């Protein structure tokens, strides 16, 4: 059996943000959560970024963090995909 997977700091940040997005979606009305889940998955999958493109990855992390903060606001009840 192989040992634990070694991840870079950026990889850990991305995984952490992905999980954080789903936690934030659980704060939304139950009927709208599937919309948020679908939106989160689409946003993380729509960019084809190479692992070595650190500048783009860091930019996308900052952009994603701003987006997460915006969608966390209680006034945002739903997102349409």
C-alpha positions in Angstrom: 0.0 0.0 0.0 1.4 3.4 -1.0 2.0 6.2 1.5 0.1 9.5 1.7 0.1 11.6 -1.4 2.5 14.6 -1.3 0.9 17.7 -2.5 2.4 21.1 -3.2 1.2 24.2 -1.3 -0.8 25.4 -4.3 -2.5 22.0 -4.7 -3.4 22.1 -1.0 -4.8 25.6 -1.3 -7.0 24.6 -4.3 -8.3 21.6 -2.5 -9.0 23.7 0.6 -10.9 26.3 -1.5 -12.9 23.6 -3.2 -14.0 22.2 0.2 -14.7 25.7 1.5 -17.0 26.4 -1.5 -19.1 23.3 -0.7 -19.2 24.3 3.0 -20.5 27.7 2.0 -23.1 26.1 -0.3 -24.5 24.2 2.7 -25.4 27.6 4.2 -27.8 28.3 1.3 -31.5 27.2 1.1 -31.8 23.5 0.8 -33.7 23.7 -2.5 -30.9 25.8 -4.1 -27.9 23.8 -3.0 -27.8 21.6 -6.1 -27.5 24.8 -8.2 -24.5 25.9 -6.1 -22.9 22.4 -6.2 -23.2 22.3 -10.0 -21.8 25.8 -10.3 -18.8 25.0 -8.1 -17.9 21.9 -10.1 -18.3 23.8 -13.4 -16.1 26.7 -12.2 -13.3 24.4 -11.1 -13.4 22.3 -14.3 -13.8 24.9 -16.9 -10.2 26.1 -16.9 -7.5 23.9 -18.5 -4.4 25.2 -16.7 -1.1 23.5 -16.7 0.4 22.5 -13.4 3.5 24.5 -14.1 1.6 27.8 -14.8 2.0 29.2 -11.3 1.1 32.8 -12.1 -2.3 31.7 -13.6 -3.0 29.3 -10.8 -2.3 32.0 -8.2 -4.5 34.5 -10.1 -7.3 32.0 -10.3 -7.0 31.3 -6.5 -7.3 35.0 -5.7 -10.2 35.4 -8.2 -11.9 32.3 -6.7 -11.5 33.7 -3.1 -13.2 36.9 -4.1 -16.0 35.0 -5.8 -16.4 32.8 -2.7 -16.7 35.8 -0.5 -19.3 37.3 -2.8 -21.4 34.1 -2.9 -21.1 33.7 0.9 -23.2 36.8 1.5 -26.6 36.0 2.9 -28.3 38.1 0.2 -27.2 35.6 -2.5 -29.8 32.8 -2.3 -29.3 31.1 -5.7 -27.1 30.9 -8.7 -28.2 29.9 -12.2 -25.9 27.8 -14.3 
